[in-house]
Amino acid sequence: MQFVLVFLVVLTAGILSVNARLTFPSEVWIEPGTDLTVTCKTDRGVISRVYTPDEEVPSDEQLRQFRDSYRSFGFGFGRSTSSKYSKYSNAQPEDGGIYTCVVFHDDDLLPVEIATSLVHVRDLCADSNCFEQQTCFPDYDTGTFQCECVFDCHLSEPKLLCTDTCELFFNECSMWETMCLDGVHRNVAYYDVCQAEERPIVLQSDIPVDMTPSWDEEVVLYSGLTRDGIPSSSITWYLNGNEIQEFRNKSKMKFVTSAEWGGQIECKIMHCMRESVVFYTRYNIILPPPPGVYHVCSVFPGGVLEQFHGAVSNYDLACSHVLAANSLVNTDYSQGWYIYGTFDVHDGGSALMAMTFFVGTTAFEFQRGWLINIGGEKLEVDEGVGVMLGQSGCEVRFTGLHLRAACPHFYAYYDGVMSGHVRLGGGEEFVEDVADKSDTEFGLCWDSDAGFRTNWRLMFTEECAVEGSVSQCPDAHIYCDKFNREPGSGYGKATPLAESGALTCGAGSRVSCAELKCEEQEITAVQRCALNQADSVNCHLKQKSELRKRVGGEECPEEECEWELEIVTRGCPQDNPPFQCNGV
């Protein structure tokens, strides 16, 4: 199609910029791909130029100077008719915009006259929002469109069908035409005369069903439809009023619990699409407190600590230090708890060799090789089986390739060789504020401010002497960049703790990596596995209440038994290892 648009006085009144001298349309629409001619006309003076949208129009002062310069050479503009054109073939949207027409006059009271025209080069029907069955008819004279139902259904082509609204139509064309006219959506139920209707049988309750799933739990919801009707009923699932399209016409729906599934889920069953025959089943999905609101302190290979509030410190460590403690719990000193870490040099770097716990009157220790020492005796545990320790309220077990102490006010984990973790809060006790320590809380997991006890050390022998804090190795390494990442999506990002930065993953592990790679040292195989494992566990514990199975494992032996057998050779294990491997 070829279309030439000339902006003259014959254009529709009401869209023109018109006075006694100048005619220029104020707004025009044109279809992409047609030809465009922009014309400015005046019956007095001379048109200096028509500026296109991508050209800069001179200022009023500059135009006045141009006009005066012509006059200085004796040029007059007179009363003759003048026209100028801007022509485009195959006009495209980028040709649209504001065109500016400039006219020079002899009259010093009106030396320069300017008019603008806004040109739209676009398909008026592209965003018409006409219904699927409607046809769009554009009107480029007015820049409008109309949606109309245009069908030519032939009665000579019968194909009887019954819709899900229980209506009989002569053929699909007649169904589409009716849908276009009344706006009611219909689907073909089957091709034949409509059968005698049968209502569905639905088990329903006027009271919503409350459900309290755990995080990551698979939930199955049922519509209540026990026998479908004739024709089949329509089933629609809604989450907080919004349709869940993937479960349309499904008698049940499944999802894994996450933050997005909280609220009311409603199932609506309609027969023949009649609002008078509607059945509802409603569920209230009550989510547990949001995960990702835990304070975690982690000891990484190389003597690096990531503290409860997310800060990372590399301390000078030797022998034993207080990691975390609270001397007064519930106004009772007898309920206080203390966690000590004992360090040595292992595989060429500083490493956590043991974690010692005092909870109330009970003392026990996790040692390298996955040994639990209580009262000088080895305590044997089986994988996944917990053992309660006296009146402490602590349960110890081997889980996720770690020894775990689940105590009333903390959970602690030890990897059996060089890394450990302390998570504040026992069981499902969530800690939502920033980890500012109280007057009775202390230890390296908060800071090193211990007065005469440099870095909260416990022993003052010469071999256990330590200096102040040690600056981290200044050398970065490309291998360590992989530890920069954010916590998993959907885990408490709007909580005060998340906003404090304490949930960011990878800070401690990256500094630990830099220490181990300092001066291009080679990281041993055990250090690599321990570092990657500690990184994964640190992030996991910030998001989940506990560690139930192995997480991470990058750069670790593919077979768990290979790693388990390696760990027990590095310490003094229990007589019967807490795992099952061939030959052990």
RODO-2510 file (C-alpha; in nm, 4 decimals, decimal comma):
residues 584
     n   res          X          Y          Z
     1     m     0,0000     0,0000     0,0000
     2     q     0,1335     0,3455    -0,0929
     3     f     0,0042     0,6422     0,1005
     4     v     0,1109     1,0075     0,0678
     5     l     0,0081     1,2356     0,3516
     6     v     0,0203     1,6081     0,2627
     7     f    -0,0401     1,8494     0,5487
     8     l    -0,2614     2,1151     0,3846
     9     v    -0,5617     2,3187     0,4948
    10     v    -0,7972     2,0515     0,3656
    11     l    -0,7116     1,8245     0,6623
    12     t    -0,9748     1,7675     0,9249
    13     a    -1,0554     2,0742     1,1297
    14     g    -0,9565     2,0523     1,4934
    15     i    -0,6137     1,8972     1,4406
    16     l    -0,4596     2,1908     1,2494
    17     s    -0,2340     2,4691     1,3655
    18     v    -0,3990     2,7483     1,1627
    19     n    -0,3935     3,1265     1,1638
    20     a    -0,4182     3,3883     0,8902
    21     r    -0,0769     3,2920     0,7557
    22     l     0,0369     2,9387     0,8522
    23     t    -0,1201     2,5951     0,8136
    24     f     0,0420     2,2907     0,9793
    25     p    -0,1380     1,9847     1,1310
    26     s    -0,0779     1,9572     1,5059
    27     e    -0,1006     1,5737     1,5190
    28     v    -0,1101     1,3027     1,2517
    29     w    -0,1152     0,9209     1,2496
    30     i     0,0244     0,7069     0,9683
    31     e     0,0647     0,3322     0,9205
    32     p     0,4223     0,1944     0,9163
    33     g     0,5412     0,1013     0,5685
    34     t     0,3439     0,3709     0,3868
    35     d     0,4909     0,6888     0,2373
    36     l     0,4966     1,0067     0,4411
    37     t     0,5105     1,3647     0,3161
    38     v     0,5187     1,6416     0,5771
    39     t     0,4035     1,9719     0,4221
    40     c     0,3979     2,3168     0,5731
    41     k     0,2103     2,5973     0,3901
    42     t     0,1776     2,9715     0,4469
    43     d    -0,0006     3,2432     0,2509
    44     r     0,2362     3,5140     0,3754
    45     g     0,6122     3,5219     0,4186
    46     v     0,8636     3,2545     0,3287
    47     i     0,9066     2,9150     0,4937
    48     s     1,2677     2,8964     0,6011
    49     r     1,2764     2,5265     0,6797
    50     v     1,0907     2,2196     0,8158
    51     y     1,3039     2,0607     1,0898
    52     t     1,2774     1,6844     1,1398
    53     p     1,2578     1,5257     1,4890
    54     d     1,6301     1,4405     1,4913
    55     e     1,7369     1,7958     1,3996
    56     e     1,7973     2,0658     1,6595
    57     v     1,5766     2,3721     1,6137
    58     p     1,7689     2,7017     1,6662
    59     s     1,6637     2,9253     1,9517
    60     d     1,4229     3,2144     1,8988
    61     e     1,7131     3,4588     1,9139
    62     q     1,9127     3,2644     1,6551
    63     l     1,6125     3,2467     1,4198
    64     r     1,5601     3,6218     1,4559
    65     q     1,9268     3,6781     1,3648
    66     f     1,8932     3,4540     1,0582
    67     r     1,5865     3,6485     0,9460
    68     d     1,7583     3,9832     1,0030
    69     s     2,0646     3,8730     0,8065
    70     y     1,8409     3,8037     0,5037
    71     r     1,6805     4,1466     0,5427
    72     s     2,0245     4,3148     0,5562
    73     f     2,0888     4,1883     0,2029
    74     g     1,7633     4,3425     0,0840
    75     f     1,5696     4,0170     0,0818
    76     g     1,1952     4,0637     0,1395
    77     f     0,9515     3,7939     0,2420
    78     g     0,6359     3,9513     0,0980
    79     r     0,2848     3,8062     0,0830
    80     s     0,3311     3,5162    -0,1573
    81     t     0,2186     3,1603    -0,0819
    82     s     0,5001     2,9307     0,0297
    83     s     0,5218     2,5515     0,0894
    84     k     0,7945     2,3109     0,1991
    85     y     0,7980     1,9303     0,2158
    86     s     0,9746     1,6494     0,4049
    87     k     0,9214     1,3201     0,2247
    88     y     0,9771     0,9616     0,3435
    89     s     0,9251     0,6329     0,1602
    90     n     0,8288     0,3274     0,3628
    91     a     0,7905     0,5320     0,6831
    92     q     0,8946     0,3575     1,0053
    93     p     0,8310     0,4393     1,3747
    94     e     1,1703     0,6118     1,4007
    95     d     1,0469     0,8647     1,1392
    96     g     0,7790     0,9820     1,3808
    97     g     0,8192     1,2654     1,6279
    98     i     0,7847     1,6432     1,6354
    99     y     0,8350     1,8284     1,3040
   100     t     0,8914     2,2044     1,3281
   101     c     0,8038     2,4561     1,0536
   102     v     0,9773     2,7987     1,0616
   103     v     0,8434     3,0987     0,8610
   104     f     1,0118     3,4407     0,8158
   105     h     0,7978     3,7551     0,7741
   106     d     0,8632     4,1182     0,6817
   107     d     0,6550     4,2346     0,9783
   108     d     0,8884     4,3244     1,2672
   109     l     0,6015     4,2640     1,5105
   110     l     0,5990     3,8972     1,4004
   111     p     0,9376     3,8392     1,2332
   112     v     0,9471     3,4615     1,2944
   113     e     0,6579     3,2183     1,3162
   114     i     0,6906     2,8571     1,4386
   115     a     0,4449     2,5659     1,4211
   116     t     0,4922     2,2036     1,5261
   117     s     0,3333     1,8777     1,4154
   118     l     0,3490     1,5532     1,6143
   119     v     0,3641     1,2589     1,3710
   120     h     0,2851     0,9047     1,4942
   121     v     0,4093     0,6245     1,2732
   122     r     0,2613     0,3162     1,4346
   123     d     0,0187     0,0310     1,3896
   124     l    -0,2959     0,1420     1,5692
   125     c    -0,4128    -0,2172     1,6043
   126     a    -0,0889    -0,3493     1,7518
   127     d    -0,2010    -0,2618     2,1063
   128     s    -0,5746    -0,2462     2,0487
   129     n    -0,6556    -0,5149     2,3096
   130     c    -0,9374    -0,6409     2,0905
   131     f    -1,0727    -0,9777     2,1984
   132     e    -0,9284    -1,2818     2,0249
   133     q    -1,2356    -1,3219     1,8040
   134     q    -1,2669    -0,9516     1,7155
   135     t    -1,1229    -0,7742     1,4139
   136     c    -0,9497    -0,4389     1,4567
   137     f    -1,0246    -0,1583     1,2110
   138     p    -0,7855     0,1394     1,2344
   139     d    -0,8802     0,4985     1,1494
   140     y    -0,5614     0,6914     1,0723
   141     d    -0,7556     1,0146     1,0156
   142     t    -0,8421     1,0311     1,3858
   143     g    -0,5795     0,7993     1,5370
   144     t    -0,8470     0,5629     1,6715
   145     f    -0,9617     0,2070     1,6073
   146     q    -1,2714    -0,0066     1,6481
   147     c    -1,3051    -0,3730     1,7479
   148     e    -1,5801    -0,5500     1,5564
   149     c    -1,7121    -0,9032     1,5252
   150     v    -1,6822    -1,0041     1,1612
   151     f    -1,7781    -1,3622     1,0788
   152     d    -1,9176    -1,5374     0,7746
   153     c    -2,0501    -1,8623     0,9176
   154     h    -2,1831    -2,1005     0,6540
   155     l    -2,4842    -2,3110     0,7452
   156     s    -2,3819    -2,5478     0,4684
   157     e    -2,0914    -2,6699     0,6901
   158     p    -2,2607    -2,8289     0,9923
   159     k    -2,0444    -2,9765     1,2678
   160     l    -2,2608    -2,9909     1,5782
   161     l    -2,0776    -2,9383     1,9056
   162     c    -2,1520    -2,9041     2,2740
   163     t    -1,9550    -2,6528     2,4792
   164     d    -1,8504    -2,6564     2,8416
   165     t    -2,1378    -2,4124     2,8972
   166     c    -2,3749    -2,6925     2,7908
   167     e    -2,4775    -2,5007     2,4767
   168     l    -2,5333    -2,6517     2,1331
   169     f    -2,3741    -2,4794     1,8309
   170     f    -2,4057    -2,5530     1,4603
   171     n    -2,0274    -2,5330     1,4117
   172     e    -1,7172    -2,3725     1,5621
   173     c    -1,7651    -2,0548     1,3607
   174     s    -2,1046    -1,9910     1,5179
   175     m    -1,9545    -2,0540     1,8633
   176     w    -1,6745    -1,8035     1,8005
   177     e    -1,9206    -1,5439     1,6721
   178     t    -2,1331    -1,5803     1,9867
   179     m    -1,8218    -1,5533     2,2040
   180     c    -1,7221    -1,2387     2,0208
   181     l    -2,0634    -1,0811     2,0705
   182     d    -2,1258    -1,1667     2,4382
   183     g    -1,7653    -1,1887     2,5630
   184     v    -1,8253    -1,5215     2,7398
   185     h    -1,5457    -1,7733     2,6839
   186     r    -1,6432    -2,1244     2,5824
   187     n    -1,4550    -2,4462     2,5114
   188     v    -1,5665    -2,7388     2,2991
   189     a    -1,6622    -3,0216     2,5336
   190     y    -1,7323    -3,2667     2,2546
   191     y    -1,8635    -3,2765     1,8975
   192     d    -2,2218    -3,3971     1,9122
   193     v    -2,5624    -3,2989     2,0392
   194     c    -2,5461    -3,2047     2,4068
   195     q    -2,6227    -3,4961     2,6341
   196     a    -2,8582    -3,4845     2,9282
   197     e    -2,6816    -3,2873     3,2019
   198     e    -2,5568    -3,4510     3,5209
   199     r    -2,4305    -3,2409     3,8076
   200     p    -2,0939    -3,3308     3,9615
   201     i    -2,0568    -3,4648     4,3146
   202     v    -1,8205    -3,2571     4,5263
   203     l    -1,7135    -3,2946     4,8895
   204     q    -1,6882    -2,9445     5,0266
   205     s    -1,6740    -2,7597     5,3546
   206     d    -1,7921    -2,4131     5,4420
   207     i    -1,4868    -2,3756     5,6666
   208     p    -1,1392    -2,3355     5,5075
   209     v    -0,8900    -2,6093     5,5897
   210     d    -0,5854    -2,4786     5,7782
   211     m    -0,2523    -2,6310     5,6715
   212     t     0,0864    -2,5628     5,8359
   213     p     0,3545    -2,7204     5,6152
   214     s     0,7265    -2,6965     5,6831
   215     w     0,9660    -2,5216     5,4461
   216     d     1,0447    -2,7293     5,1354
   217     e     0,7652    -2,9752     5,2185
   218     e     0,5618    -3,1063     4,9244
   219     v     0,1942    -3,0210     4,9687
   220     v    -0,0931    -3,1877     4,7810
   221     l    -0,4349    -3,0204     4,7738
   222     y    -0,7546    -3,1857     4,6475
   223     s    -1,0449    -3,0161     4,4719
   224     g    -1,3058    -3,2319     4,6445
   225     l    -1,4442    -3,3584     4,3125
   226     t    -1,5466    -3,7211     4,3681
   227     r    -1,7512    -3,7704     4,0490
   228     d    -1,7421    -3,5440     3,7476
   229     g    -2,0556    -3,4200     3,5796
   230     i    -2,1751    -3,4364     3,2180
   231     p    -2,0249    -3,2523     3,0464
   232     s    -1,7015    -3,2267     3,2448
   233     s    -1,6817    -2,9533     3,5047
   234     s    -1,4354    -2,6686     3,4874
   235     i    -1,1818    -2,6529     3,7732
   236     t    -0,9925    -2,3340     3,8543
   237     w    -0,7338    -2,2890     4,1303
   238     y    -0,6592    -1,9475     4,2821
   239     l    -0,3812    -1,8266     4,5108
   240     n    -0,4870    -1,5143     4,6984
   241     g    -0,7354    -1,4311     4,4239
   242     n    -0,5009    -1,4917     4,1287
   243     e    -0,5565    -1,7910     3,9028
   244     i    -0,2857    -2,0595     3,8992
   245     q    -0,3112    -2,1443     3,5311
   246     e    -0,0844    -2,4497     3,5362
   247     f    -0,3483    -2,6348     3,7420
   248     r    -0,6512    -2,5416     3,5323
   249     n    -0,8960    -2,8350     3,5150
   250     k    -0,6752    -3,0432     3,7484
   251     s    -0,8501    -3,2282     4,0301
   252     k    -0,5483    -3,1776     4,2582
   253     m    -0,2470    -2,9504     4,2787
   254     k     0,1025    -2,9917     4,4231
   255     f     0,3681    -2,7451     4,5305
   256     v     0,6794    -2,7287     4,7449
   257     t     0,6412    -2,4883     5,0362
   258     s     0,8143    -2,1546     4,9878
   259     a     0,7312    -1,7941     5,0718
   260     e     0,5230    -1,7451     4,7548
   261     w     0,2638    -2,0079     4,8591
   262     g     0,1434    -1,8389     5,1774
   263     g    -0,2203    -1,7296     5,2035
   264     q    -0,5494    -1,8754     5,0810
   265     i    -0,5719    -2,1289     4,7987
   266     e    -0,9195    -2,1701     4,6559
   267     c    -1,0535    -2,4329     4,4178
   268     k    -1,3612    -2,3334     4,2162
   269     i    -1,5614    -2,6033     4,0385
   270     m    -1,8270    -2,4904     3,7898
   271     h    -2,0674    -2,7015     3,5891
   272     c    -2,1798    -2,5692     3,2534
   273     m    -1,9988    -2,2454     3,3515
   274     r    -2,3037    -2,1427     3,5510
   275     e    -2,2477    -1,9360     3,8622
   276     s    -2,5541    -2,1018     4,0081
   277     v    -2,3743    -2,4387     4,0075
   278     v    -2,0450    -2,3560     4,1803
   279     f    -1,8519    -2,5526     4,4436
   280     y    -1,5623    -2,4146     4,6477
   281     t    -1,2850    -2,5804     4,8473
   282     r    -1,0554    -2,3461     5,0370
   283     y    -0,7232    -2,3961     5,2125
   284     n    -0,5358    -2,1561     5,4390
   285     i    -0,1616    -2,2147     5,3925
   286     i     0,0029    -2,0974     5,7144
   287     l     0,3765    -2,0637     5,6625
   288     p     0,6278    -2,1201     5,9427
   289     p     0,8486    -1,8298     6,0532
   290     p     1,0658    -1,7286     5,7595
   291     p     1,3955    -1,9121     5,7275
   292     g     1,7096    -1,7131     5,6943
   293     v     1,6863    -1,5367     6,0295
   294     y     1,9691    -1,7111     6,2161
   295     h     2,2976    -1,5725     6,3465
   296     v     2,5841    -1,8025     6,2487
   297     c     2,9503    -1,7885     6,3498
   298     s     3,1847    -2,0048     6,1428
   299     v     3,5493    -2,1002     6,1908
   300     f     3,7116    -2,1533     5,8509
   301     p     4,0457    -2,3138     5,7606
   302     g     4,3348    -2,0744     5,8081
   303     g     4,2076    -1,9289     6,1372
   304     v     3,9416    -1,7073     5,9791
   305     l     3,6187    -1,6352     6,1708
   306     e     3,2947    -1,5030     6,0255
   307     q     3,1137    -1,3581     6,3247
   308     f     2,7454    -1,3552     6,4199
   309     h     2,6920    -1,0093     6,2700
   310     g     2,8621    -1,1026     5,9406
   311     a     3,2003    -0,9360     5,9944
   312     v     3,5114    -1,1378     5,9029
   313     s     3,8276    -1,1432     6,1154
   314     n     4,1565    -1,3297     6,0887
   315     y     4,2864    -1,3731     6,4420
   316     d     4,6176    -1,4947     6,5747
   317     l     4,5103    -1,8245     6,7326
   318     a     4,7042    -2,0705     6,9463
   319     c     4,5791    -2,3376     7,1833
   320     s     4,2316    -2,2579     7,3195
   321     h     4,0056    -1,9535     7,2791
   322     v     3,6484    -1,8651     7,3773
   323     l     3,4343    -1,8833     7,0636
   324     a     3,0977    -1,7968     7,2191
   325     a     2,9544    -1,7913     7,5692
   326     n     2,6689    -1,6563     7,7779
   327     s     2,7387    -1,6667     8,1509
   328     l     2,3846    -1,5732     8,2554
   329     v     2,0745    -1,7347     8,1052
   330     n     1,7277    -1,6526     8,2362
   331     t     1,8907    -1,4690     8,5337
   332     d     2,0514    -1,8007     8,6351
   333     y     2,4310    -1,8442     8,6276
   334     s     2,3923    -2,2226     8,6548
   335     q     2,2324    -2,2258     8,3083
   336     g     2,5202    -2,0462     8,1420
   337     w     2,6939    -2,2035     7,8423
   338     y     3,0471    -2,1804     7,7014
   339     i     3,2034    -2,2967     7,3731
   340     y     3,5838    -2,3103     7,3404
   341     g     3,7836    -2,3764     7,0272
   342     t     4,1259    -2,5414     7,0328
   343     f     4,3554    -2,4689     6,7384
   344     d     4,6719    -2,6184     6,5929
   345     v     4,8569    -2,6229     6,2606
   346     h     4,7141    -2,8908     6,0338
   347     d     4,7994    -2,9464     5,6679
   348     g     5,0187    -2,6376     5,6867
   349     g     4,7528    -2,3923     5,8134
   350     s     4,5701    -2,2905     6,1293
   351     a     4,2885    -2,5352     6,1960
   352     l     4,0188    -2,6056     6,4539
   353     m     4,1144    -2,9345     6,6191
   354     a     3,8442    -2,9479     6,8893
   355     m     3,5308    -2,7778     7,0222
   356     t     3,4688    -2,7921     7,3981
   357     f     3,1258    -2,7296     7,5503
   358     f     3,0169    -2,6429     7,9047
   359     v     2,6381    -2,6329     7,9384
   360     g     2,5157    -2,6009     8,2944
   361     t     2,7025    -2,8724     8,4830
   362     t     2,7713    -3,0887     8,1757
   363     a     3,0989    -3,0800     7,9811
   364     f     3,1800    -3,2580     7,6562
   365     e     3,4139    -3,2154     7,3600
   366     f     3,4177    -3,2776     6,9847
   367     q     3,7646    -3,3842     6,8727
   368     r     3,9372    -3,4337     6,5394
   369     g     3,8367    -3,7644     6,3827
   370     w     3,4714    -3,7244     6,4900
   371     l     3,5280    -3,8280     6,8491
   372     i     3,2922    -3,7228     7,1282
   373     n     3,4703    -3,7065     7,4635
   374     i     3,2563    -3,6838     7,7760
   375     g     3,4179    -3,7203     8,1160
   376     g     3,7328    -3,8661     7,9597
   377     e     3,5373    -4,1458     7,7891
   378     k     3,4529    -4,1955     7,4242
   379     l     3,0824    -4,1595     7,3521
   380     e     2,9775    -4,3663     7,0541
   381     v     2,6948    -4,2456     6,8306
   382     d     2,5362    -4,3851     6,5173
   383     e     2,4642    -4,1700     6,2124
   384     g     2,1352    -3,9839     6,2472
   385     v     2,0694    -4,1131     6,6009
   386     g     2,0742    -3,8563     6,8811
   387     v     2,2041    -3,9081     7,2353
   388     m     2,0971    -3,6784     7,5227
   389     l     2,3706    -3,5620     7,7597
   390     g     2,2678    -3,5513     8,1245
   391     q     2,0719    -3,2480     8,2464
   392     s     2,2236    -3,0164     7,9838
   393     g     1,9325    -3,0433     7,7435
   394     c     2,1887    -3,1062     7,4682
   395     e     2,1543    -3,3811     7,2120
   396     v     2,4615    -3,4947     7,0164
   397     r     2,4602    -3,6852     6,6902
   398     f     2,6521    -3,7436     6,3663
   399     t     2,4665    -3,5868     6,0739
   400     g     2,5580    -3,4371     5,7383
   401     l     2,9281    -3,5307     5,7811
   402     h     2,9411    -3,3249     6,1034
   403     l     2,9174    -3,3837     6,4758
   404     r     2,6260    -3,1757     6,6015
   405     a     2,5370    -3,0472     6,9457
   406     a     2,1731    -2,9337     6,9618
   407     c     2,1466    -2,7409     7,2881
   408     p     1,8681    -2,5202     7,4317
   409     h     2,0370    -2,1937     7,3272
   410     f     2,2635    -2,2899     7,0369
   411     y     2,3421    -2,5495     6,7727
   412     a     2,7080    -2,6306     6,7051
   413     y     2,8726    -2,8320     6,4264
   414     y     3,2240    -2,9685     6,3803
   415     d     3,3509    -3,1111     6,0505
   416     g     3,5949    -3,3458     6,2274
   417     v     3,9132    -3,1899     6,0912
   418     m     3,9449    -2,8067     6,0770
   419     s     3,6137    -2,6126     6,0649
   420     g     3,3191    -2,5503     6,2957
   421     h     2,9966    -2,3506     6,3210
   422     v     2,7834    -2,2061     6,6020
   423     r     2,4252    -2,1005     6,5342
   424     l     2,2408    -1,8970     6,7978
   425     g     1,8945    -2,0156     6,8959
   426     g     1,7924    -2,3685     6,9854
   427     g     1,5569    -2,5796     6,7767
   428     e     1,3025    -2,3545     6,6011
   429     e     1,3975    -2,0493     6,8075
   430     f     1,4486    -1,7669     6,5609
   431     v     1,6705    -1,4676     6,6256
   432     e     1,5539    -1,1745     6,4166
   433     d     1,7552    -0,8774     6,5389
   434     v     2,1182    -0,7837     6,4776
   435     a     2,3592    -0,9879     6,6893
   436     d     2,4619    -0,7218     6,9395
   437     k     2,6030    -0,9023     7,2407
   438     s     2,4617    -0,8535     7,5887
   439     d     2,6696    -0,7799     7,8988
   440     t     2,6927    -1,1532     7,9694
   441     e     2,7788    -1,2682     7,6161
   442     f     3,1381    -1,2815     7,4943
   443     g     3,3809    -1,4608     7,2643
   444     l     3,5466    -1,4309     6,9251
   445     c     3,2128    -1,4889     6,7533
   446     w     3,1284    -1,1332     6,8621
   447     d     3,4690    -0,9636     6,8921
   448     s     3,8201    -0,9899     7,0420
   449     d     3,7632    -0,7277     7,3126
   450     a     3,8737    -0,9400     7,6084
   451     g     4,0977    -0,7113     7,8104
   452     f     4,4113    -0,8941     7,9159
   453     r     4,2906    -1,2135     7,7392
   454     t     4,4247    -1,1365     7,3916
   455     n     4,1814    -1,2804     7,1373
   456     w     3,9921    -1,4482     7,4241
   457     r     4,2731    -1,6997     7,4781
   458     l     4,2474    -1,9369     7,7742
   459     m     4,6089    -2,0448     7,8253
   460     f     4,9059    -1,8204     7,9008
   461     t     5,2006    -2,0502     7,8384
   462     e     5,4772    -1,9465     7,6028
   463     e     5,3708    -2,1890     7,3345
   464     c     5,0154    -2,0531     7,3532
   465     a     5,1178    -1,6860     7,3293
   466     v     4,9325    -1,4800     7,0718
   467     e     4,9580    -1,1288     6,9347
   468     g     4,6647    -0,9028     6,8527
   469     s     4,4478    -0,9522     6,5485
   470     v     4,6321    -1,0503     6,2334
   471     s     4,5479    -0,8716     5,9099
   472     q     4,4216    -1,0962     5,6358
   473     c     4,6488    -1,1896     5,3515
   474     p     4,6406    -0,8947     5,1097
   475     d     4,6701    -1,1193     4,8067
   476     a     4,3466    -1,1888     4,6238
   477     h     4,3201    -1,4910     4,4005
   478     i     4,0848    -1,5615     4,1103
   479     y     4,0077    -1,9046     4,2584
   480     c     3,8527    -1,7315     4,5612
   481     d     3,6056    -1,5179     4,3620
   482     k     3,3577    -1,8036     4,3461
   483     f     3,2734    -1,7546     4,7136
   484     n     3,1050    -1,4166     4,6561
   485     r     2,7318    -1,4754     4,6448
   486     e     2,4010    -1,3807     4,8030
   487     p     2,1800    -1,5973     5,0268
   488     g     1,9211    -1,8186     4,8568
   489     s     1,6178    -1,6445     4,7099
   490     g     1,3086    -1,6118     4,9278
   491     y     1,4884    -1,6513     5,2600
   492     g     1,4038    -1,3549     5,4785
   493     k     1,5604    -1,0828     5,2649
   494     a     1,3336    -0,8179     5,4181
   495     t     1,4172    -0,9004     5,7803
   496     p     1,6372    -0,6718     5,9930
   497     l     1,8981    -0,9470     6,0023
   498     a     1,9107    -0,9700     5,6234
   499     e     1,9415    -0,5936     5,5944
   500     s     2,2332    -0,5979     5,8401
   501     g     2,4397    -0,8044     5,5936
   502     a     2,4704    -1,1028     5,8266
   503     l     2,2968    -1,3300     5,5749
   504     t     2,5399    -1,2629     5,2925
   505     c     2,7167    -1,5856     5,2020
   506     g     3,0808    -1,6304     5,1082
   507     a     3,2497    -1,3486     5,3023
   508     g     3,4338    -1,5711     5,5495
   509     s     3,5133    -1,8434     5,2992
   510     r     3,6634    -1,5922     5,0558
   511     v     3,9006    -1,4530     5,3215
   512     s     3,9852    -1,8074     5,4300
   513     c     4,0606    -1,8956     5,0685
   514     a     4,2875    -1,5905     5,0343
   515     e     4,4770    -1,6958     5,3482
   516     l     4,5262    -2,0499     5,2215
   517     k     4,6387    -1,9198     4,8791
   518     c     4,8650    -1,6523     5,0289
   519     e     5,1848    -1,6127     4,8275
   520     e     5,0530    -1,8738     4,5827
   521     q     5,0626    -2,1568     4,8350
   522     e     4,9034    -2,4800     4,7232
   523     i     4,5818    -2,5674     4,9039
   524     t     4,5841    -2,9337     5,0038
   525     a     4,3023    -3,1642     4,8976
   526     v     4,1663    -3,1802     5,2525
   527     q     4,1768    -2,8005     5,2891
   528     r     3,9914    -2,7585     4,9581
   529     c     3,7139    -2,9944     5,0622
   530     a     3,6908    -2,8515     5,4146
   531     l     3,6775    -2,4942     5,2822
   532     n     3,4056    -2,5628     5,0237
   533     q     3,2081    -2,7666     5,2746
   534     a     3,2353    -2,4943     5,5412
   535     d     3,1191    -2,2355     5,2872
   536     s     2,8069    -2,4398     5,2039
   537     v     2,7253    -2,5187     5,5679
   538     n     2,7653    -2,1532     5,6727
   539     c     2,5151    -2,0403     5,4084
   540     h     2,2815    -2,3330     5,4796
   541     l     2,2617    -2,2581     5,8522
   542     k     2,1719    -1,8954     5,7835
   543     q     1,8735    -2,0198     5,5864
   544     k     1,7624    -2,3400     5,7578
   545     s     1,7119    -2,4409     6,1201
   546     e     1,9576    -2,7308     6,1095
   547     l     2,1878    -2,9478     5,8987
   548     r     2,0232    -3,2827     5,8290
   549     k     2,2292    -3,4090     5,5375
   550     r     2,5471    -3,3292     5,3508
   551     v     2,5479    -2,9960     5,1683
   552     g     2,8016    -2,8696     4,9180
   553     g     3,0741    -3,1169     4,8415
   554     e     3,2455    -2,9269     4,5594
   555     e     3,6115    -3,0315     4,5330
   556     c     3,5421    -3,3140     4,7781
   557     p     3,5666    -3,6871     4,7034
   558     e     3,2658    -3,8022     4,5044
   559     e     3,2184    -4,0980     4,7371
   560     e     3,1297    -3,9934     5,0918
   561     c     3,3089    -4,3000     5,2297
   562     e     3,6374    -4,1774     5,0872
   563     w     3,6065    -3,8524     5,2832
   564     e     3,4789    -4,0263     5,5979
   565     l     3,7688    -4,2696     5,6018
   566     e     4,0130    -3,9828     5,5478
   567     i     3,8780    -3,7882     5,8484
   568     v     3,8975    -4,0747     6,0985
   569     t     4,2636    -4,1313     6,0076
   570     r     4,3442    -3,7742     6,1160
   571     g     4,2318    -3,8070     6,4765
   572     c     4,1415    -4,0491     6,7489
   573     p     3,8006    -4,1775     6,6411
   574     q     3,5473    -4,3764     6,8380
   575     d     3,5992    -4,7502     6,8278
   576     n     3,3059    -4,8034     6,5934
   577     p     3,2819    -4,5142     6,3401
   578     p     2,9428    -4,3372     6,3205
   579     f     2,9049    -4,4298     5,9521
   580     q     2,8819    -4,7421     5,7388
   581     c     3,1568    -4,8010     5,4835
   582     n     3,2960    -5,1188     5,3325
   583     g     3,5741    -5,2615     5,5411
   584     v     3,4926    -5,0478     5,8480
***
